[in-house]
């Protein structure tokens, strides 16, 4: 992994600007720094060396004919095969050069040959044309600002906002604020700023100095077959074959590597397959909390012991985790409320002491229906629930705290946006109805497009899963992993998100993903070939922290500071009485309001730091 930045304009570029933009993301690439300039274009790169550690693989890199220049963040794992198939004559052993020379030979069609995670900028010095390319699933981030013919791009928002020309033109995106309070993240292509966008996953942009045009080259919507795969034996063999190939690709590196191991299904499967492919014990990493309810370290130890990995466990004290909270909040550059970013940072910090790259199990829940939300999707889509959900919600509000919590799930206002509603209530965030009462402004949330699936109708749980894949995975989980790991210059690779695995999983029948009382059915059948089932016979918990307890204890200062009556009035975002109700009810013991209050605090803290 690395960090990239660039500027293309119709006036003479200021070299100090690209230097400042690149310095802002220096943590992403401590191994080398490089720049390219001409009168109208500036490209910057920070390198984290993973493949071909020599200086010959530094960037920006020029094509053999001198016409093209590339800066690139990520990895293309099948670079050797691409080079062989195109008979490329290479000067280095790096995937960067293969991307560059394959693009020289094939143009934009070269993208279809690349299997990897990438955010790429390619500049044609002859035609003065710039291409920006993002990988199919959006594993690698790429932000851009395009106003009045002026284009800036970078791996992180902080790189763009370090530029005064960009900074002075920014305005707050109120639709993004509404979506953030409902989802806990800002779904792409939007950001907190109206003028900055995320390049959509599976897309490339082309800029000739005047016209900026985005074209999709891959979309999950286009990958569905007319009929689903239903034969379990065939599907099991195919899934294991694809996962083995994916893991093998992602073990290619010229630096020490290992695997995150939480003890859950996904990380255990990736670890098992990587250990099977390795001729020595791979290094595995997990963290433990002193609070038993949030501590799954014993399961990670059991998996590591069975697989005979070289296991490293870091016990996190409450003070160590608390010390990292504000660091995490600042790292994300825009409001972001997924508190699992804290343990992800901690385990990344631990792993970086031993390795430069790790494998991770991200993507399993979204592809193979691992969340409780999918059960809710089927329930709430039943016709009698659609008719009677309001009376059910009112009745539940009269019950105990657990029933009151459930009442929010039934209290939806639009069956066409059930996936967003179910997600928000699974995460204990604000529903659309609550936001109508809370917010002073009337902007709609960011429009989400997840219903234009081709070829066949999805089940309610299938649609919920697709929503999670397209938005939650891309704009929350992958963002979390990228930012948390890059804080420590650690590369994270995600074998479950090999596009071949994704295309296969999208076409599995629901019965191969969920069965009564069993989630991620087919994925588990592969896992149980390598690790005993009894280790996983427990409720799913996830990678979480005791956030409610902390917010009612040592982190209460964040609530008192950022959700004070003065602050609630200061930014004119929320009805102060409604916001104070959530704050005070939570502090009085209504613990299930914790994520609502957490997200409100994060928003007001961010506004205090960034709004003018």
Buried (B, 14 or more C-beta within 10 A) or exposed (E): BBBBBBBBBEEEBBEEBBBBBBBBBEBBBEBBBBBBBBEBBBBBBBBBBBBBBEEEBBBBBBBBEEEBBBBBBBBBBBBEBBBEEBEBEBEBBBBBBBBBBBBBEBEBEBBEBBBBBBBBBBBBBEEBBBBBBBBBBBBBBBBBBBBEBBBBBBBBBBBBBBBEBBBEBBEBBBBBBBBBBBBBBBBBBBBBBBBBBBBBBBBBBBBEBEEBEBEEBBBBBEBBEEEBBEEBEEBBEBBBEBBBBBBBBBBBBBEEBBBBBBBBBBBBBBBBBBBBEBEEBBBBBBBBBEEEEBBBBEBBBBBBEBBEBBBBBBEBEBEBBBEBBEEBBEBBBBBBBBBBBBBBBBBBBBBBEBBBBBBBBBBBBBBBBBBEBBBBBBBBBEEEBEEEBEEBBEEBBEEEEEEBBBBBBBBBEEEEBBBBBBBBBBBBBBBBBBBEEBBEEEEEBBEBEBEEBEEEEBBBBBBBBBBBBBBBBBBBBBBBBBBBBBBBBBBBBBBBBBBBBBBBBBBBBBEBBBEEEEBBBBBBBBBBEBBEEEBBEEEEBEBBBBBBBBBBEBBEEBBEEBBBEEBBEBBEBBEBEBBBBBBEBBBEEBBBBBBBBBBBBBBBBBBEEBEE
